[in-house]
């Protein structure tokens, strides 16, 4: 463990995970809290899910970042140059978002949020490719653990941190603070090593287009049951995504204050998620990725029933802790198994494009179906809405059982390959 911590690549991944995590709450939970306090309807809050469509479509421009030179900072290399070109505009966009007022013009706030989401998704493409390229296979699990810890601490800083600062410096000051947090990633890029780029033969534009766009998809489609794999990836987070869109207005309607939500849902929730990620790495190491997906997916599905329990309990701070704890722990469990599965599907020759495709599909339910979650909550009521989100996880579990039968998993790898260390 100590030897790995001395390897600056893992510290860089910790910082890059932090920079990648900062923008997500600003176009998600924090934005919905802002809209909720501005007295927008549940339907309008639900449609904020569409703001993040860039996360679902990022595979469309990921080949550019795999093959084209960065527009700025070319001396830093392909991966670092792209990151250094994206992060300053991202910081400016976050700061600009805080200067809008959703109570007076929600459309403008949403438009700037769309820009933030696009730049954030572009950053994710390069960070994911950098993580895959910079590490050997045996270190991928530990590298991902470092990335996740950075990412989750960013969610705390941009979620509870931003909400806590609103009362002190207003929404504009809170967003300016979050813009500064992305600078951690920019500093990491300047100090990071550049992964060695694979050799590329000289080729014309037609051949280059094929290598960049067509070959990554043909490579993936050459696998057995590739369509079932893609469908599983798209549906695995469906139930959790539908429920997550409505958490901010749900907590507000129950009477919880902004401070209570920040303390429980963000701070306590982060601790439970990190515990879940560590436990998920242990589960993957013991039973393998495929079986871990079934077990953790089932627990993730059942955790949505805690929303029903909280609704019947009302404004009960103890039940809020229970609901947040169960949801975040099981979410961390499932995330560890899910990302290990996505990484195992990626061909290093097309790391940016294929990982962007898979992670984009995983975000489709959140960004598309999630846009109607507010209307469903209004029509069904909270209890039936959360029961519906629980049932929405069943198709992915059936698909995983099908894939386990048709594509039996390899034996579990040694513990270190999956991020589980002996200390």
N, C-alpha and C positions, 0 to 999 in steps of 0.2 A: 504493500500500500504506500509506504513512504517513498519508495523508489518511483512509483508512478506519479506521486504528487510533485516530485522534483522535475518531471517531464513537462516543459512549458506548454506542450500541445494540449494537455488536459486543462490547464489553467486558461488557455486561449478559448477552448470549447466552453468552459464555464462562463467566460465573459461574453462570447458570441451567443450562447443560450440566453443570457440576460438581455442582450440587445434585441434578440428575436422575440422575447416575451413581452417587452414593454408595450408595443403598439396594440396587442390583442385586446386587453380590457378597454382601451380607449375607443375601439369600434364595437365593443361588446357590452360587458356588464356596466362599466362606468358610463358609457353613452346612454344605455337604457335607464340607469339611475337618474341621469341628467334629464332625460326626456320625461321620466316619471315625475320628477319634481317640477317639471315645467307643465304638468297636467295634460300631457298628450294621451290619446286613447290607447287601450291595449292593442288594438289593430295596428295603429301607427308604430307602437313600440315593437310589435312582432315583425313588421316589415324592415326593421333595422337589420335583420339577419341578412337581407339582400345586399347590404353595404359591403359585406365581406365576400362577394362572389369572386373577387380576384384570387382568394385562397383556393377556390374550386377550379379556376381556369388557368392557374399559373403554368400548367404544363404546356400551354399554347406558346408561351414565349421563353420557356426554359431552354429550348435548343439554342436560342441566341446566346444565352449565358454559358452554354457548354462549348460553343465554337467561336463566337465573335469576340474580338478583343474588347476590353472595357473602354468606355468613352473617355474616361479620365484615369489618372494614376496608373498608366500602363506599366510603369517601371516596377510596380508592386507584383506584377504577374496576373494570371488570368483570374483566379478566385479572389485574391485580396484586392485587385484592381476594381473588380465589379462591386465588392462590398464597400470600398472607399468611395465609389461613384454614387452609390445608393443612399448611404447613411446620412450625409449632410442634407439632401433634399427631404428625407424622411423627418429629420429633426425640425426643419422649417415648417413642414406640413402639420406636424403635431402642434407646434406653437400657434400656427394660424387657426387651427381648429378651435383653440381656446378663446379666440377673439370673436367667435360667432355667438349667437344667442338663439337657441332652439325655440324659446317662447315667442320670439318675434319672427324668426325665419328658420324653421326646422329644415327646409329644403337646402339652404346654404350650409348648415351644419353637416347634413348628410352628404352633400357634395364633397366637402373637404375631407370627411371621413372616408369616402370612397378612394380619394387620392392617397390617404394614409394607408388604407388597406392594400392598394396596389403596390406601393413602395415596400410595405411590410412583407407582402407575399413574395416580391422579387428578392428581398433580403433572405427570406426563408429558403428560396431555391438555392442560393449560393452557399448559405451556411450548411444546409444539408449535404450538398455536394462536397464542400470542404471537409466536413466531418467524415464522410466516407473515404475521401481521397487521402487524407493526412494520416490515417491509422491503418495498421495491419489488421487482418481478420481477427486475430486473438485479442486485440485491444478495443474492438468496436463496442462491446458491451460496456466497458468502463468509460469509454469516450462518450457514449450516449448518456450514461448516468451523470457525468459532469455537465453535459448539455442540459439535461432535464433539471438538475439542481439550479443551474443558472436561470433557466427559463421560469421555474416556479418561484424563485426569489424575485424575479422581475414582476411576476403577476402580483406578488405581495406589495412590491414597491409602487406599482402602477394602479393597483386596486385599492387596498386599504390606505396606502400612502397618499394617493391622489384624493380619495374621498375625505381623508382626514385633513388634508390641506385646504379643502374648499372653504371651510369655515374660517381659515386664517387669511388666505390670499385670494379667495374667489376661484371661479372655474378657470379664468384665464391664467392665473398664477399656477394652478394645479397642472394645467397642460404644459406650461412652460417648464415646470419642474420635470415632467415626464420626457419632454424633448431633450433635456439635459442628460437624462438617464441613458439614452441611446448612445451618447458620447462614450460610454464605457466600451461599447462594441467597436467604435471607431479607433479608440486607443489600442484595443486588442489587435485590430487589423494591422496597425502600424508596427506592432511588436511581434506579429505572428510569422512563423515560417510558411513559405509557399510550397504546397505539395507539387511534386514533380508531375508535369503534364505528360500524358502518354504521347509517344511519337506520332506525328501526323504527316503523311505523305502529301506532296504537292498535288493539288487537284483543282479541277474547274468548278464553276459555280453549281452546275447540275449535280456533279458528284458530291460536292460539299453539302448541298441541300438534302440529298438522299442520306448521307451519313448523319447529318444533324437532326433530321426530322423523321425520316421514314425508317431507317434501320433500328432505332431504339424500340419503336412500336412493333416492327416485324419480329425482332428478337423476343419480345415479351409474348407475342401471339403465337410463337412457335412452341410454347410450353403446353403441356397437357392441362386441360380444364381451365385454360386461361380466362375464359368468360365467367366461369363460376368464381374464380379467384377475384376478379374485378368486382363482381356483384357483391361478394362477401365484404370486400374492403369498403364499398360504398354504403353498406347497410349496418356495419358493425357498431357505429356510434349513433345510429338513428334515434333510438329511444332517449339516450342521454342528451343528444343535441336538442331535441324538441323540448324536453323539460328545462334545459339550461337557458333557453331564450327567455323564459317567463319568470326566472327566479327573482329578478329585481322588482318588477311590479307585484309579484306574489308576496314577497316579504313586506313590501310597503303596505299592501292592502291588509295584511295581518296586524299592522301597527308597529313593526320594528323600525327603529330610528336608523339614520344613516350611520351613526357611530356603532350601533349594535351590529349592523350588517358588516361593517368594515372589520370589526374585531372578531366576529364569529366566522362569517363566510370567507374572509380573506386570510386573517392571521391563523386562526385555528384550522381553517380549511387547508391552508398551505402545509401545516405540520402533518395533517392526516394524509394529504396527497403524497408528500415525500416518504412517509412511512409506507404507503401503499406501493410506491415505485420500488422501494427497497425489497418489500415483501414479494412484489411481482417478479423481480430479478431472481429471487430465491426459488419461486415457484417454477419459472422457466427453466432454471438450472436443474431442478429435480425431476420434472415430468416432461420437459420439452415444450417447444413453442406451440405446437398444434393443440395439445391437450390443455395447455395453460390458457389458450384463447377460449376454449369451451368453458372451463371453470371460472375464469375471471369475467367472461362475458355474461354468464348466468348471474354471478354476484352483482355485476353492474346493472343488469336488468332489474333484479329484485330491489336494488337500492332506491329505485324511483318510488316504491311504495312508502318510503319515509316521508315523501311530500304529502301523501294522503294522511298519514298520521299527524303531521304537523298542522295540516289544515283543520283537522278535527280538534286538535289541542288548542288552537288559537295562538294568542300572543304569549307563548310559554318559552322562556329563554333556555330552559333545560332541554326541551324538545328540539329547539333550533340547533343547539349544540349536537344533539343526537343525529338529527337529519343531515347536517353539514358533515359531521364526522363520518358517518356511514357512506354518504355519497362520494366524498372526496377520497376516502381510503380505497373504495372499490374502483373508483375512476383511475387512481394511480396504479392499482393492480392491473387493470385492463390495458392501460397505456403502455406499461412495460412489455407486456406480451405482444401487443399490437405493433409497436414500433420494431421490436425484434423480428416480427414476421415480415413487415414491410422491407426492412433492411435485407433480410434473407432473399427477397425476391429481386433485388437490384443487381444488375450486371454493372461492374465497375467501369466498363467501357462507355456506358451511357448513364453514369450515376446521377447527374443533375436531372436529366429528362425523365428517366424512369421513376426516380423517387418523387419527383414533382407530380408525375401522373398519378401515382398511388396515393400520395398524401392529398392531392386535389380531390380524388374520388371520395376519400374519407370525409372531406368537408362538404360534399354536395348536399347531404340531408340538412346540415346546419344552415347552409346558405339559401337553399331553394325551398324545401318543404318547411323549414323553420320560419320562413317568412309569413306563413299562414298560422303560426302557432297562437298568435294573439286572437285571431278570429275564432279558432277552435276553443280557446280558453273561455272566451265570451259566450260561445254557443253551448258548451258542455258544462261549464262550471269547473272549479278547480279539481274536485275529486275525480270526476269522470275524465277530465283532461289528463291527469297524471296516471290514471289507470290505462288510458290509451297509449301514453308514452312507454309504459311498462310492456304492453303487448307488442309494441313496435320493434322490440329487440328480438323477437322470436325468429323471424326469417333468417337473420344472420347466424343464429345458433344452429339452425337446421342445415344451412349451407356449410358451416364449419364441420359438422358431423359428416356430411357428404364428402368433403374434401379430405378429411382424415381417413375415410374408408378407401377412397380412390388413390390418394397420395399419402401413404403412411409416412409419418415424420421420421427423420433420422434420429439416432440415439442422442440424448442430451449432450451438449459439448461440455468441456471442462469448465469449472466454475468461473474462471477469470474471463473466459470468452463472453460470458453473459453478465459481466459487471458485478459478480458476487465475489468478494475478496475475503481472504483469510485473516487480514489485519496485519 
